[in-house]
Amino acid sequence: MIDKKALRQQQIKKLSENQAQTKTEGLELLKKLIELPEWKNAQSIATTASSPIEVPTEPIIQAAQEAGKKVYLPKTMPHRQMAFLPFTSSNDLVVSKFGIPEPEYKEELVNQAPDLVIVPGLAFAKDSNYRVGFGGGYYDRFLAKYPGKTVTLVPSAMLFETADWEIDEFDIKIQRLLTI
């Protein structure tokens, strides 16, 4: 059983070394994503502005916009909460204290129930659909109340056969893992 903090450090190193492969696999995973009924039926999707070690989300955002879907990105809020706000343009994003580009907060534009949420993370268990994220608990808090569909694009560097880490009671399973 590996400690989540140690696993995060291990995965960040592994993903840093595998950026090119993750980017290539991300494009393959996008092809699978747009074939899913969850994607086809969604009028609105939520994703993140990816960092260089993650599956690139720019192509996902572009595909969603080309398909006429509304795109939402998370804004970190106090008490480890998130608010999903419309994505308009990369130029309109503001870098958060975590170094992540986020939309500006406008309460009247918040949508906490997009049709599909593409959940980020560092490690995903193939047999149980549990994940290890970046450690803030933002997504687990959000997903605990979210009624819609969840999917994750899992490149080979993030895929584990089983959860070699402790599953906590607040950890939320992802409904569908897309793998290479």
C-alpha positions in Angstrom: 0.0 0.0 0.0 1.6 3.2 -1.1 1.1 6.6 0.7 -0.9 9.0 -1.5 1.6 11.8 -0.9 4.5 9.6 -2.1 2.4 8.4 -5.0 1.7 12.0 -6.1 5.4 12.8 -6.1 6.2 9.6 -8.0 3.5 10.3 -10.6 4.5 13.9 -11.1 8.0 12.8 -11.8 6.8 10.0 -14.1 4.4 12.3 -16.0 7.1 15.0 -16.3 9.3 12.3 -18.0 6.5 11.1 -20.3 5.0 14.4 -21.5 5.3 13.7 -25.2 3.7 10.2 -24.8 0.9 11.7 -22.7 0.2 14.4 -25.3 0.1 11.8 -28.1 -2.1 9.4 -26.1 -4.3 12.4 -25.2 -5.2 12.9 -28.8 -6.1 9.2 -29.2 -8.2 9.4 -26.1 -10.0 12.4 -27.4 -11.1 10.3 -30.5 -12.6 7.8 -28.1 -14.2 10.6 -26.0 -16.1 12.1 -28.8 -17.6 8.7 -29.7 -19.1 8.3 -26.2 -22.9 8.7 -25.7 -22.1 10.8 -22.6 -20.2 13.2 -24.9 -22.7 13.2 -27.8 -25.6 13.8 -25.4 -23.9 16.6 -23.4 -24.8 20.2 -24.1 -22.3 21.3 -21.6 -18.9 19.9 -20.5 -16.5 20.8 -17.7 -12.8 20.2 -18.0 -9.6 22.0 -16.8 -6.9 24.1 -18.3 -4.2 21.3 -18.3 -0.7 21.6 -17.1 2.2 20.2 -19.3 2.2 16.8 -17.5 -1.5 16.2 -18.0 -3.6 15.1 -21.0 -3.9 18.3 -23.0 -7.3 19.8 -22.7 -7.1 22.5 -25.4 -8.1 19.9 -28.1 -11.0 18.8 -25.9 -12.2 22.4 -25.4 -11.8 23.0 -29.2 -13.8 19.8 -30.1 -16.5 20.8 -27.6 -16.8 24.3 -29.0 -16.8 22.9 -32.6 -19.7 20.6 -31.6 -21.7 23.6 -30.2 -21.2 22.5 -26.5 -20.8 25.0 -23.7 -17.4 24.6 -21.9 -16.9 25.2 -18.2 -13.6 25.4 -16.3 -13.2 25.3 -12.5 -12.3 28.2 -10.3 -10.9 27.4 -6.9 -12.9 28.9 -4.1 -12.5 29.2 -0.3 -12.9 26.0 1.8 -11.5 23.8 -1.0 -14.6 24.3 -3.2 -14.8 24.8 -6.9 -17.2 26.8 -9.1 -17.5 26.0 -12.8 -17.6 29.0 -15.0 -17.9 29.4 -18.8 -14.8 29.3 -20.9 -14.7 32.0 -23.5 -11.1 32.4 -24.5 -7.6 31.6 -23.1 -7.0 35.3 -23.0 -9.8 35.7 -20.4 -8.3 33.3 -17.9 -6.5 34.4 -14.7 -3.7 32.3 -13.1 -4.7 31.1 -9.7 -2.4 30.8 -6.6 -1.9 27.1 -7.7 -0.6 28.3 -11.1 -3.7 27.1 -13.0 -5.4 29.3 -15.5 -9.0 29.8 -14.3 -12.0 31.9 -15.4 -12.8 35.1 -13.5 -15.5 34.6 -10.8 -18.9 35.9 -11.8 -21.6 34.4 -9.5 -24.4 34.7 -12.1 -22.5 32.5 -14.5 -21.7 29.5 -12.2 -22.9 26.1 -13.4 -22.4 23.3 -10.9 -24.3 20.8 -13.0 -22.7 20.6 -16.5 -23.8 17.5 -18.4 -20.4 15.9 -18.4 -17.3 16.5 -16.2 -13.9 15.3 -17.5 -12.1 14.7 -14.2 -8.3 15.3 -13.9 -5.9 13.3 -11.8 -2.5 11.7 -11.4 -3.4 8.0 -11.0 -6.4 5.9 -11.9 -7.3 2.3 -10.9 -8.6 0.3 -13.8 -10.5 -2.3 -11.6 -12.3 0.2 -9.4 -12.3 3.6 -11.1 -10.8 5.3 -8.1 -8.3 8.2 -8.6 -5.6 10.1 -6.9 -5.7 13.8 -7.7 -3.4 16.6 -6.8 -4.2 16.4 -3.1 -6.5 19.4 -2.5 -9.8 17.4 -2.4 -11.5 19.9 -4.7 -12.9 17.4 -7.1 -14.0 14.8 -4.5 -15.9 17.6 -2.7 -17.5 18.7 -5.9 -18.2 15.1 -7.2 -19.9 14.1 -3.9 -22.8 16.5 -4.8 -22.6 16.3 -8.6 -25.5 14.3 -10.2 -24.2 14.1 -13.8 -21.8 12.0 -15.8 -18.0 11.7 -15.2 -15.3 10.5 -17.5 -11.5 10.6 -17.3 -9.0 10.3 -20.1 -6.2 8.0 -18.8 -2.9 7.8 -20.6 -0.7 4.8 -19.9 1.5 6.7 -17.4 -1.6 7.3 -15.2 -3.1 3.8 -15.4 -2.9 1.3 -12.5 -4.5 -2.1 -12.6 -5.7 -1.7 -9.1 -5.6 1.0 -6.4 -2.2 0.5 -4.6 -3.2 3.4 -2.4 -5.6 3.8 0.5 -9.2 4.5 -0.5 -10.8 7.1 1.8 -14.5 7.4 2.5 -14.6 10.8 0.7 -12.9 9.4 -2.5 -15.4 9.4 -5.3 -15.3 6.9 -8.2 -15.2 8.1 -11.8 -18.0 6.6 -13.8 -16.0 5.8 -16.9 -12.2 5.6 -17.5 -11.1 5.9 -21.1 -7.8 4.1 -21.6 -5.3 3.5 -24.4 
